[in-house]
């Protein structure tokens, strides 16, 4: 019998690809960067949109059609149901989008590498939607709710359960554990009245609760040896 016909001389069969990998559920796209790009595109669209006055409430106006048709206003929600999602992609100004996208880039990139694209997007969108749903239930009927804060808080909530001791640099300078950042900033800004009248604490609270639950469920399925 030639050597090539013997079992121990034959090359081993290629490893079986996982069902998840064979379906390519992440589609080869970084979801964090895709979300950032989508937010930036709409932010620029708001900036270049011609000024138009869209009155709502008692003497309040919105000056561009993107914010008016994509932002969440509880009074108009029955006729604009899509806004429970689209409001997550509209921001009020530079510092609003800068803070959210900076956090999404750093925290989101870490969580994406930890749990994968599909689970990351589920945490992000469920957190944002639940946060906006609380705005509908607990917010003023004629208030405008915009921003990705609910989704961002969901990411932070998931991470603080999964890697509470992850070292982060507060203001890029002071090294502190992640749990302290989430407790002091994200936790406080989820309390009614803290942070000012323009802070949608409802979105923060809803997103944070979703993230904490998601982190608990995901941590049981993923082996974590670092930053516990």
C-alpha positions in Angstrom: 0.0 0.0 0.0 1.5 3.4 -0.9 2.2 5.8 1.9 -0.3 8.3 0.4 -3.1 5.8 0.9 -2.5 5.3 4.6 -4.7 7.3 7.0 -1.9 8.9 8.9 -0.4 10.3 5.7 -3.5 12.0 4.4 -4.1 15.6 5.1 -6.7 16.3 7.7 -10.0 17.6 6.4 -10.5 21.4 6.6 -12.1 22.6 9.8 -15.9 23.1 9.7 -16.9 26.7 9.5 -19.4 27.8 12.1 -22.9 28.5 11.0 -22.5 32.1 12.0 -19.4 32.6 9.9 -20.7 30.7 6.9 -23.7 33.0 6.8 -21.4 36.1 7.2 -23.9 37.8 9.5 -21.6 40.8 10.0 -21.5 41.3 6.2 -17.9 42.5 6.5 -19.0 45.9 7.6 -17.9 47.6 10.9 -21.3 48.5 12.4 -19.7 51.2 14.6 -18.3 53.1 11.7 -21.5 52.6 9.7 -23.6 54.2 12.5 -21.1 57.1 12.9 -21.2 57.7 9.2 -25.0 57.6 9.1 -25.2 60.1 12.0 -22.7 62.4 10.4 -24.6 62.3 7.0 -27.8 63.4 8.7 -26.1 66.0 10.8 -24.7 67.6 7.6 -28.1 67.3 5.9 -29.6 69.3 8.8 -26.9 71.9 8.5 -27.3 72.4 4.7 -31.1 72.1 4.7 -32.8 75.4 3.8 -34.3 77.2 6.8 -38.1 76.5 7.1 -40.3 77.1 10.0 -42.2 74.1 11.3 -44.4 75.3 14.2 -45.4 72.9 17.0 -46.6 73.3 20.5 -47.1 76.7 22.0 -44.9 79.1 20.0 -42.1 76.5 19.4 -40.6 76.0 15.9 -38.2 73.6 14.2 -36.1 75.2 11.5 -35.4 72.3 9.2 -37.4 69.5 7.7 -35.1 66.7 8.7 -35.5 67.4 12.4 -39.2 67.9 12.1 -39.9 64.7 10.2 -37.3 62.5 11.8 -37.2 63.8 15.4 -39.5 62.3 18.1 -42.4 64.5 19.2 -44.8 62.4 21.3 -47.9 64.4 20.1 -47.1 63.6 16.5 -45.9 60.0 17.1 -49.2 58.3 15.9 -48.8 59.8 12.5 -44.9 59.6 12.5 -44.2 56.2 14.1 -40.9 55.8 12.4 -39.5 58.6 14.6 -38.9 56.2 17.4 -36.0 55.0 15.4 -35.0 57.9 13.2 -34.7 60.3 16.2 -31.6 58.4 17.2 -29.8 59.8 14.1 -30.7 63.5 14.6 -28.6 65.8 16.9 -29.1 69.3 18.1 -25.6 70.7 17.5 -21.9 70.0 17.2 -21.2 69.2 20.9 -24.3 67.0 21.0 -23.1 64.8 18.1 -19.5 65.1 19.0 -20.0 63.6 22.5 -22.3 60.8 21.3 -20.1 59.8 18.4 -16.9 60.0 20.4 -18.4 57.6 23.0 -19.8 55.4 20.3 -16.4 55.1 18.7 -14.5 54.1 21.8 -17.1 52.2 23.8 -18.9 50.8 20.8 -15.7 49.5 19.2 -14.8 47.7 22.3 -18.2 46.1 22.7 -18.4 45.2 19.0 -15.1 43.3 19.3 -16.3 41.6 22.4 -19.8 40.4 21.3 -19.8 40.7 17.5 -21.8 42.8 15.1 -25.2 41.3 15.3 -25.4 41.4 19.1 -23.9 44.8 19.2 -26.6 46.2 16.8 -29.3 44.6 18.9 -28.0 46.2 22.1 -27.7 49.6 20.3 -31.1 49.7 18.6 -33.1 48.1 21.4 -31.5 50.5 23.9 -32.3 53.4 21.7 -35.9 52.3 21.0 -36.7 51.6 24.6 -35.2 54.9 25.6 -37.4 56.7 23.1 -40.4 54.7 24.2 -39.9 56.0 27.8 -39.7 59.5 26.3 -43.2 58.9 24.8 -44.5 57.6 28.1 -42.9 60.0 30.5 -42.0 63.0 28.4 -43.9 66.2 27.6 -46.3 65.6 24.8 -45.0 68.5 22.8 -41.2 68.1 23.5 -38.7 67.3 20.8 -36.5 64.2 21.6 -33.4 63.7 19.4 -30.1 62.0 19.7 -28.4 58.6 20.1 -28.1 58.9 23.9 -30.4 56.0 24.7 -28.4 53.7 22.4 -25.1 55.0 23.8 -26.3 54.4 27.3 -27.2 50.9 26.4 -23.6 50.3 25.2 -22.2 51.7 28.5 -24.6 49.6 30.5 -23.6 46.4 28.8 -19.9 47.1 29.2 -20.1 48.0 32.9 -21.6 44.6 33.6 -19.2 42.7 31.4 -16.0 44.5 32.1 -16.5 46.8 35.1 -12.8 47.2 35.8 -11.9 48.2 32.3 -9.5 51.2 32.6 -10.6 54.3 30.8 -9.1 57.8 30.8 -11.5 60.4 32.1 -11.2 63.5 29.9 -8.3 61.6 28.2 -6.1 62.2 31.3 -7.3 60.6 34.5 -7.3 56.7 34.6 -10.4 55.4 36.3 -12.3 52.1 36.1 -15.3 51.9 33.8 -17.8 51.3 36.6 -17.0 54.7 38.2 -17.5 56.6 35.0 -20.8 54.9 34.3 -22.0 55.4 37.9 -21.0 59.1 38.2 -22.0 60.3 34.7 -24.4 57.8 33.1 -26.1 56.9 36.3 -26.6 60.5 37.4 -27.8 61.7 34.0 -30.5 59.1 34.1 -32.1 60.7 37.1 -35.0 63.2 36.5 -33.8 66.8 36.9 -30.1 66.1 36.9 -28.2 67.8 34.1 -30.8 70.4 33.2 -34.1 70.6 31.5 -32.7 69.8 28.0 -31.4 66.4 29.1 -33.7 63.5 28.0 -33.2 61.5 31.2 -36.0 59.1 30.0 -33.9 58.0 27.0 -30.8 57.7 29.3 -32.7 55.6 31.8 -34.3 53.3 29.2 -31.0 52.7 27.4 -29.0 52.1 30.6 -31.5 49.5 31.9 -31.5 47.7 28.5 -27.7 47.7 28.5 -27.4 46.4 32.1 -29.8 43.5 31.2 -28.0 42.8 28.0 -24.6 42.8 29.7 -25.8 40.3 32.3 -27.2 37.9 29.6 -24.2 38.2 27.3 -21.7 37.8 30.1 -23.0 34.4 31.0 -22.3 33.3 27.4 -18.9 34.8 26.9 -15.8 33.8 28.8 -14.2 37.0 30.2 -10.9 36.7 32.0 -9.9 40.4 31.9 -11.1 43.5 33.7 -13.5 41.7 36.0 
